[in-house]
Amino acid sequence: MTEKLHKHLDESIQLELNLARLYTLFNDCFADDEDFWWDLAMEEQGHAALLNEEKKQPQQKEFFPENLLAKDLQSLIDTNTKITALITTYTAAPPSRAEAFNTAHALELAAGESHFQQFLDRPTNSCSANIFKQLNQEDRDHATRILQYIQENHIK
């Protein structure tokens, strides 16, 4: 495995774990929505575990161009920095219910962008590429679920 791929996987794992931490914080803040936040947190931890397993696999060849990797790596670093800052801020002063949902929705859209969105339409036989495609789709699913929950529960 190349050093860049290793760094990308590390940063991707951290992204999933950071989202899980944020959603666990929201779970603790909002009793009315605790099941929703808990489910999302557990799914994010599952994503991290999946990526961790991928990191342990020997890579026969790279499955994406180096120039895409560098761009996506910086996006992951930036998103992780943002989530870590939000966790610190919200631990000191919890957000409103609406702010929590809007923040989560925006982060899921950003996280989806960082999970190799450019590969979604490209056919591949690579197990690694398929994992990132699956994670991207699940990020989109999280964003959709958050938006539906906001609408169904009349959160402004």
Backbone as JSON, one array per atom type, in Angstrom:
{
  "sequence": "MTEKLHKHLDESIQLELNLARLYTLFNDCFADDEDFWWDLAMEEQGHAALLNEEKKQPQQKEFFPENLLAKDLQSLIDTNTKITALITTYTAAPPSRAEAFNTAHALELAAGESHFQQFLDRPTNSCSANIFKQLNQEDRDHATRILQYIQENHIK",
  "N": [[0.86, -1.18, 0.0], [0.56, 2.18, -0.86], [2.09, 5.12, 0.58], [0.52, 7.42, 0.41], [-2.07, 6.37, -0.01], [-2.34, 5.0, 2.38], [-2.36, 7.17, 4.21], [-4.67, 8.4, 3.33], [-6.62, 6.49, 3.91], [-6.33, 6.41, 6.72], [-7.18, 9.01, 7.36], [-9.78, 8.89, 6.4], [-10.87, 6.94, 8.08], [-10.68, 8.34, 10.47], [-12.49, 10.39, 9.92], [-14.96, 9.02, 9.88], [-15.04, 8.13, 12.53], [-15.0, 10.59, 13.87], [-17.46, 11.67, 13.04], [-19.12, 9.78, 14.25], [-18.58, 10.35, 16.94], [-19.57, 12.97, 17.11], [-22.3, 12.53, 16.55], [-22.95, 10.92, 18.7], [-22.66, 12.75, 20.73], [-24.79, 14.45, 20.04], [-26.81, 12.62, 20.46], [-26.73, 12.43, 23.24], [-27.55, 14.98, 23.9], [-30.16, 15.4, 22.97], [-32.92, 14.05, 23.89], [-35.36, 13.39, 22.67], [-34.61, 12.63, 20.16], [-32.8, 10.62, 20.4], [-32.61, 7.88, 19.57], [-32.42, 8.08, 16.79], [-30.0, 9.55, 16.45], [-28.26, 7.76, 17.7], [-28.38, 5.5, 16.04], [-27.21, 6.54, 13.68], [-24.64, 7.13, 14.66], [-23.66, 4.56, 15.29], [-23.64, 3.42, 12.73], [-21.69, 5.0, 11.51], [-19.47, 4.21, 13.0], [-19.35, 1.59, 12.13], [-18.64, 2.05, 9.46], [-16.07, 3.03, 9.87], [-14.84, 0.74, 10.88], [-14.98, -0.94, 8.64], [-13.31, 0.43, 6.84], [-10.96, 0.26, 8.29], [-10.44, -2.46, 8.13], [-9.98, -2.65, 5.4], [-7.64, -1.24, 5.24], [-5.83, -3.04, 6.25], [-5.51, -4.86, 4.25], [-3.53, -6.28, 1.63], [-2.48, -4.27, -1.06], [-2.74, -4.7, -4.44], [-2.59, -3.03, -6.66], [-2.95, 0.43, -7.39], [-6.14, 2.02, -7.34], [-7.09, 4.4, -8.18], [-6.3, 7.59, -9.64], [-3.3, 9.35, -8.7], [-3.51, 12.19, -8.56], [-6.19, 12.66, -7.92], [-6.34, 11.52, -5.44], [-4.74, 13.2, -3.78], [-6.24, 15.59, -3.79], [-8.66, 14.74, -2.61], [-7.71, 13.88, -0.15], [-6.96, 16.25, 1.16], [-9.49, 17.4, 1.4], [-10.67, 15.6, 3.18], [-9.04, 16.03, 5.45], [-9.66, 18.7, 6.0], [-12.42, 18.49, 6.56], [-12.36, 16.8, 8.79], [-11.02, 18.47, 10.61], [-12.91, 20.48, 10.89], [-15.09, 19.04, 12.04], [-13.98, 18.18, 14.47], [-13.59, 20.66, 15.72], [-16.27, 21.44, 15.95], [-17.21, 19.49, 17.74], [-15.82, 20.21, 20.06], [-16.87, 22.8, 20.46], [-19.64, 22.25, 20.73], [-19.64, 20.6, 22.92], [-19.01, 22.33, 24.97], [-21.1, 24.18, 24.75], [-24.08, 23.13, 23.98], [-25.71, 22.72, 20.78], [-28.71, 24.13, 19.29], [-31.6, 22.11, 18.66], [-32.37, 22.23, 15.95], [-30.04, 23.31, 14.83], [-28.25, 21.23, 15.28], [-29.27, 19.19, 13.59], [-29.13, 20.48, 11.08], [-26.39, 20.93, 10.89], [-25.41, 18.28, 10.9], [-26.55, 17.36, 8.51], [-25.26, 19.0, 6.58], [-22.6, 18.18, 7.01], [-22.7, 15.48, 6.3], [-23.15, 15.71, 3.58], [-20.75, 16.93, 2.84], [-18.95, 14.96, 3.68], [-19.69, 12.91, 1.97], [-18.81, 13.96, -0.44], [-16.1, 13.71, -0.07], [-15.59, 11.05, -0.21], [-14.65, 9.84, -2.66], [-16.42, 10.63, -4.81], [-16.24, 10.93, -7.55], [-15.91, 8.39, -8.53], [-18.3, 7.09, -8.61], [-19.79, 6.7, -10.97], [-18.15, 5.21, -12.5], [-17.32, 2.07, -13.77], [-15.92, -0.71, -11.99], [-13.62, -3.27, -11.0], [-12.38, -3.4, -8.68], [-12.08, -4.17, -5.32], [-11.48, -2.36, -3.3], [-12.19, 0.14, -4.44], [-14.91, -0.3, -4.69], [-15.67, -0.4, -2.0], [-15.31, 2.29, -1.21], [-17.18, 3.45, -2.9], [-19.51, 2.36, -1.82], [-19.47, 3.53, 0.76], [-19.74, 6.22, 0.05], [-22.33, 6.2, -1.0], [-23.74, 5.52, 1.3], [-23.24, 7.77, 2.85], [-24.68, 9.64, 1.39], [-27.18, 8.52, 1.8], [-27.41, 8.9, 4.57], [-27.54, 11.71, 4.63], [-29.95, 12.1, 3.27], [-31.71, 10.73, 4.99], [-31.46, 12.3, 7.31], [-32.51, 14.72, 6.39], [-35.15, 13.9, 5.79], [-36.0, 13.2, 8.37], [-35.9, 15.68, 9.61], [-37.96, 16.97, 8.22], [-40.19, 15.29, 8.74], [-40.42, 15.58, 11.47], [-40.84, 18.2, 11.85], [-38.75, 20.07, 12.25], [-37.16, 23.09, 12.41]],
  "CA": [[0.0, 0.0, 0.0], [1.37, 3.39, -0.92], [1.99, 5.99, 1.75], [-0.64, 8.31, 0.22], [-3.28, 5.6, 0.24], [-2.37, 4.75, 3.83], [-2.79, 8.42, 4.84], [-6.07, 8.63, 2.96], [-7.44, 5.58, 4.72], [-6.29, 6.9, 8.1], [-8.01, 10.21, 7.46], [-11.16, 8.44, 6.2], [-11.27, 6.29, 9.33], [-10.88, 9.41, 11.46], [-13.73, 11.07, 9.57], [-16.08, 8.21, 10.34], [-15.03, 8.15, 14.0], [-15.4, 11.93, 14.3], [-18.91, 11.77, 12.87], [-19.73, 8.96, 15.31], [-18.46, 11.11, 18.2], [-20.51, 14.09, 17.04], [-23.66, 12.01, 16.66], [-23.11, 10.46, 20.07], [-22.89, 13.98, 21.49], [-26.17, 14.84, 19.77], [-27.63, 11.61, 21.15], [-26.76, 12.8, 24.65], [-28.18, 16.3, 24.05], [-31.55, 15.47, 22.51], [-33.62, 12.82, 24.27], [-36.42, 13.08, 21.7], [-34.02, 12.13, 18.92], [-31.64, 9.8, 20.74], [-32.52, 6.67, 18.75], [-31.96, 8.49, 15.47], [-28.57, 9.86, 16.52], [-27.52, 6.54, 18.05], [-28.27, 4.68, 14.82], [-26.2, 7.14, 12.79], [-23.32, 6.97, 15.28], [-23.25, 3.16, 15.13], [-23.33, 3.21, 11.32], [-20.39, 5.62, 11.26], [-18.45, 3.32, 13.57], [-19.26, 0.47, 11.2], [-17.86, 2.51, 8.31], [-14.67, 3.08, 10.3], [-14.35, -0.65, 10.97], [-14.82, -1.41, 7.27], [-12.1, 1.06, 6.32], [-9.82, -0.3, 9.03], [-10.16, -3.78, 7.54], [-9.39, -2.4, 4.08], [-6.26, -0.79, 5.47], [-5.02, -4.22, 6.55], [-5.41, -5.71, 3.07], [-2.45, -5.93, 0.71], [-2.98, -3.63, -2.28], [-2.03, -5.14, -5.63], [-2.34, -1.86, -7.49], [-3.81, 1.54, -7.01], [-7.39, 1.99, -8.08], [-7.45, 5.75, -8.57], [-5.12, 8.4, -9.97], [-2.66, 10.08, -7.61], [-3.97, 13.57, -8.44], [-7.47, 12.65, -7.22], [-6.06, 11.19, -4.05], [-4.26, 14.38, -3.06], [-7.37, 16.5, -3.64], [-9.59, 14.16, -1.65], [-7.06, 13.82, 1.16], [-7.1, 17.57, 1.79], [-10.9, 17.55, 1.75], [-10.87, 14.83, 4.41], [-8.36, 16.72, 6.54], [-10.46, 19.89, 6.31], [-13.68, 18.07, 7.18], [-12.03, 16.32, 10.14], [-10.72, 19.64, 11.44], [-14.2, 21.14, 11.17], [-15.88, 18.22, 12.97], [-13.32, 18.24, 15.78], [-13.92, 21.97, 16.29], [-17.69, 21.42, 16.33], [-17.35, 18.68, 18.95], [-15.35, 21.05, 21.16], [-17.84, 23.87, 20.65], [-20.92, 21.72, 21.2], [-19.45, 20.04, 24.26], [-19.07, 23.48, 25.87], [-22.42, 24.79, 24.65], [-24.83, 22.33, 23.0], [-26.46, 23.48, 19.77], [-30.16, 23.92, 19.28], [-31.98, 20.9, 17.94], [-32.32, 22.53, 14.52], [-28.63, 23.47, 14.45], [-27.65, 19.89, 15.26], [-29.7, 18.51, 12.37], [-28.58, 21.17, 9.91], [-24.95, 20.66, 10.88], [-25.22, 16.89, 10.48], [-26.88, 17.26, 7.09], [-24.16, 19.61, 5.82], [-21.4, 17.35, 7.14], [-22.88, 14.26, 5.5], [-22.93, 16.07, 2.18], [-19.31, 17.15, 2.69], [-18.29, 13.66, 3.81], [-19.95, 12.18, 0.73], [-17.92, 14.48, -1.47], [-14.73, 13.27, 0.18], [-15.49, 9.61, -0.41], [-14.46, 9.45, -4.05], [-17.65, 10.76, -5.58], [-15.97, 10.8, -8.97], [-15.9, 6.98, -8.92], [-19.65, 6.5, -8.57], [-20.28, 6.32, -12.29], [-17.11, 4.46, -13.19], [-17.32, 0.65, -13.41], [-14.65, -1.16, -11.44], [-13.51, -4.61, -10.44], [-11.57, -3.25, -7.49], [-12.78, -4.27, -4.04], [-11.25, -1.1, -2.59], [-13.03, 1.18, -5.04], [-16.29, -0.62, -4.35], [-15.9, -0.01, -0.61], [-15.5, 3.73, -1.17], [-18.47, 3.74, -3.53], [-20.55, 2.02, -0.84], [-19.47, 4.55, 1.8], [-20.29, 7.42, -0.52], [-23.78, 6.02, -1.08], [-24.28, 5.55, 2.66], [-23.23, 9.17, 3.26], [-25.85, 10.25, 0.75], [-28.34, 7.98, 2.51], [-27.49, 9.61, 5.85], [-28.01, 13.06, 4.36], [-31.37, 11.98, 2.94], [-32.43, 10.36, 6.22], [-31.48, 13.47, 8.19], [-33.47, 15.66, 5.81], [-36.49, 13.34, 6.0], [-36.3, 13.29, 9.8], [-36.18, 17.1, 9.85], [-39.28, 17.28, 7.68], [-41.23, 14.52, 9.44], [-40.53, 16.02, 12.86], [-41.08, 19.65, 11.81], [-37.62, 20.76, 12.83], [-36.88, 24.24, 11.52]],
  "C": [[0.9, 1.24, 0.0], [1.14, 4.24, 0.33], [0.78, 6.92, 1.63], [-1.95, 7.58, 0.48], [-3.44, 5.32, 1.73], [-2.87, 6.0, 4.57], [-4.27, 8.69, 4.56], [-7.0, 7.73, 3.79], [-7.47, 6.01, 6.18], [-7.22, 8.09, 8.29], [-9.49, 9.85, 7.27], [-11.7, 7.75, 7.45], [-11.56, 7.35, 10.39], [-12.17, 10.18, 11.19], [-14.93, 10.31, 10.11], [-16.18, 8.23, 11.87], [-15.43, 9.52, 14.54], [-16.9, 12.13, 14.15], [-19.63, 10.96, 13.94], [-19.69, 9.7, 16.65], [-19.46, 12.26, 18.23], [-21.94, 13.61, 17.22], [-23.94, 11.45, 18.04], [-23.35, 11.66, 20.99], [-24.32, 14.47, 21.29], [-27.15, 13.88, 20.44], [-27.8, 11.98, 22.62], [-27.51, 14.1, 24.9], [-29.69, 16.3, 23.81], [-32.28, 14.14, 22.75], [-34.68, 12.41, 23.26], [-35.87, 12.41, 20.44], [-32.91, 11.11, 19.17], [-31.52, 8.53, 19.9], [-31.99, 6.99, 17.36], [-30.46, 8.74, 15.49], [-27.74, 8.63, 16.83], [-27.32, 5.65, 16.82], [-27.2, 5.23, 13.88], [-24.79, 6.95, 13.36], [-22.8, 5.54, 15.1], [-22.9, 2.85, 13.68], [-21.97, 3.82, 10.96], [-19.26, 4.78, 11.84], [-18.26, 2.09, 12.71], [-18.46, 0.83, 9.96], [-16.37, 2.54, 8.67], [-14.07, 1.68, 10.38], [-14.1, -1.22, 9.57], [-13.54, -0.84, 6.65], [-10.85, 0.51, 7.01], [-9.44, -1.67, 8.49], [-9.5, -3.62, 6.17], [-7.93, -2.01, 4.22], [-5.32, -1.97, 5.7], [-4.77, -5.11, 5.33], [-4.21, -5.3, 2.21], [-3.06, -5.34, -0.57], [-2.12, -4.06, -3.46], [-1.66, -3.97, -6.54], [-3.28, -0.76, -7.03], [-5.05, 1.54, -7.88], [-7.9, 3.39, -8.4], [-6.19, 6.56, -8.81], [-4.6, 9.17, -8.77], [-3.23, 11.49, -7.44], [-5.34, 13.65, -7.76], [-7.26, 12.37, -5.74], [-5.66, 12.42, -3.27], [-5.41, 15.36, -2.79], [-8.32, 15.98, -2.57], [-9.0, 14.11, -0.25], [-7.2, 15.17, 1.86], [-8.54, 17.83, 2.2], [-11.22, 16.79, 3.04], [-10.25, 15.52, 5.61], [-9.19, 17.93, 6.97], [-11.76, 19.53, 7.02], [-13.43, 17.56, 8.59], [-11.74, 17.47, 11.09], [-12.01, 20.34, 11.85], [-15.01, 20.36, 12.2], [-15.28, 18.27, 14.37], [-13.62, 19.57, 16.47], [-15.37, 22.02, 16.74], [-17.91, 20.61, 17.61], [-16.92, 19.49, 20.17], [-16.37, 22.13, 21.49], [-19.13, 23.35, 21.27], [-20.81, 21.03, 22.55], [-19.56, 21.16, 25.29], [-20.47, 24.1, 25.91], [-23.21, 24.05, 23.58], [-25.61, 23.2, 22.02], [-27.96, 23.33, 19.99], [-30.43, 22.63, 18.5], [-31.87, 21.11, 16.43], [-30.87, 22.66, 14.05], [-27.94, 22.12, 14.36], [-28.01, 19.17, 13.96], [-29.12, 19.16, 11.12], [-27.08, 20.95, 9.77], [-24.68, 19.25, 10.38], [-25.49, 16.73, 8.99], [-25.75, 17.82, 6.23], [-22.9, 18.75, 5.86], [-21.53, 16.07, 6.32], [-22.7, 14.56, 4.02], [-21.44, 16.29, 1.92], [-18.56, 15.83, 2.76], [-18.5, 12.84, 2.55], [-19.05, 12.66, -0.39], [-16.52, 13.93, -1.29], [-14.53, 11.78, -0.02], [-15.51, 9.22, -1.88], [-15.72, 9.53, -4.9], [-17.41, 10.56, -7.07], [-15.94, 9.35, -9.45], [-17.29, 6.36, -9.02], [-20.12, 5.99, -9.93], [-19.3, 5.47, -13.07], [-17.18, 2.98, -12.8], [-15.93, 0.24, -12.92], [-14.74, -2.6, -10.97], [-12.74, -4.59, -9.13], [-12.44, -3.3, -6.23], [-12.66, -2.95, -3.28], [-12.14, 0.01, -3.14], [-14.49, 0.94, -4.7], [-16.63, -0.24, -2.91], [-16.14, 1.5, -0.52], [-16.78, 4.15, -1.86], [-19.61, 3.47, -2.54], [-20.61, 3.09, 0.26], [-20.05, 5.86, 1.29], [-21.81, 7.33, -0.57], [-24.41, 6.08, 0.3], [-24.25, 6.97, 3.21], [-24.43, 9.9, 2.66], [-27.13, 9.78, 1.44], [-28.5, 8.68, 3.86], [-28.03, 11.02, 5.64], [-29.51, 13.05, 4.06], [-32.2, 11.65, 4.18], [-32.53, 11.53, 7.19], [-32.51, 14.46, 7.68], [-34.91, 15.17, 6.0], [-36.91, 13.46, 7.47], [-36.65, 14.74, 10.17], [-37.6, 17.42, 9.4], [-40.39, 16.56, 8.45], [-41.46, 15.0, 10.86], [-40.64, 17.54, 12.98], [-40.0, 20.44, 12.55], [-37.24, 21.89, 11.88], [-35.43, 24.57, 11.47]]
}
